[in-house]
Amino acid sequence: TWAGFDKALELGVDAIETDVQATSDGVLVLIHDLHLDRTTDGHGPVASMPWSALRELDAGSWFGQEYRGARVPLLDDFLARYGLRTHIALEIKQPGIEMEVLGRVKALGLLDAITFTSFDFASVQRIRREEATADVGFLTSDISQASVERVLNAGINQFCPAAEDVTLDLVSTWKAMGLNVRAWGVRTPALMQRAIDASVDGMTVDFPDLLLRALGRA
């Protein structure tokens, strides 16, 4: 939500991460869960609801009454608001929308400000094939050598393992291969510290204030 993004920038983060999905009528929106039930007063899959209905949902009350009435943002509005202010990681949550997301980013001249990521390898592979200069990351729980080689062979420059799986030796090896390493699944301060100790290049956290403090930046 706008409140979350604004708070992150206020804290002094290096980048913000968000998830892109499409409504039933193809409108690109920002929402984490595939279903509406947890973070809005709507029900069912995001992909089954048209934008005309989704735009009316309350996406803030679940977090706190002071955020009641917050709306699900449009990707276009988000890019216009933050694209020139910080780096942005866009996670493609629905396979098949990646080319349209890439097109929107390029149309706004924001390619240098964006990292495209997904757990769907085909999605990030398509982006890499379409735009050789794009910053692309593969999110995965598979840290096998075969998984790493697949990423390298596809020309993908960022490898995104779960924080619980990273070690200093592994991260050093991946970096030596030319990969940027960003951890996900940083659910606790202990996992945050594990990622720091492993010398990852970055991580996605829900508590950036604690991370900035741990890094001596707050």
C-alpha positions, 0 to 999 in steps of 0.5 A: 500500500502507499502507506507501506511504501512511504514508510519504507522510504522514510526509514531510508531503505535502498529499494522497495519490493512489491508483487504484481498480479493481473485482475480478471480484465488484465489490469496490473495491480500490486498485491502479495497474496494470490487470494484477496481474503487475508489482506482485503475485505474481498474474497477469492483469487485476485485473478478472478475479480475485475478492476472495477470491483477490486478498486473498491476493496479495503486493503488496510483494515487488516493491518490496523484501523488507522489504515482503513480504506487503503486501496490496492495500488495500480502498477502504473501509479506505483511506477509513476510515484516511486520510479524516480525515487528509489530502486524497485524489485517487481515480483511477477506473481502470475506467469504470463504477465511478465511481458506486459510488466516489462513493457510498462516499465520500458514505456516509462523509461524506468528499466534502470530502476527495476529488478524483475523477479519471480519464482517462475523460471520461465517468466524471468527467462522471457524477460531476459530474452526480450531485454538483455539489459534488464536486471533479473532475479530468480527466486527459488528454494532450490540452491543445487548446482543445477539450479545455479547453472540454469540461472547462469546459462539463462543470463540471469544476473541475480540469484535469490535463495531463501535466507534459511539456506544461505551460508558464507561459503555458498554466497561467496561461491555464487558471487564468484560466478558473477551473481548478485545474491538477494535473500528472501523469507527473512521472517525473523531477526535471526534469519536477518542476521544469518543473511548478513553473516553470509554477506548477501548483497541484499534481502527482502524484509518486512522490518527494514528498521531492524535491518538498518539498525543491524547495519549501523545505518539507523 
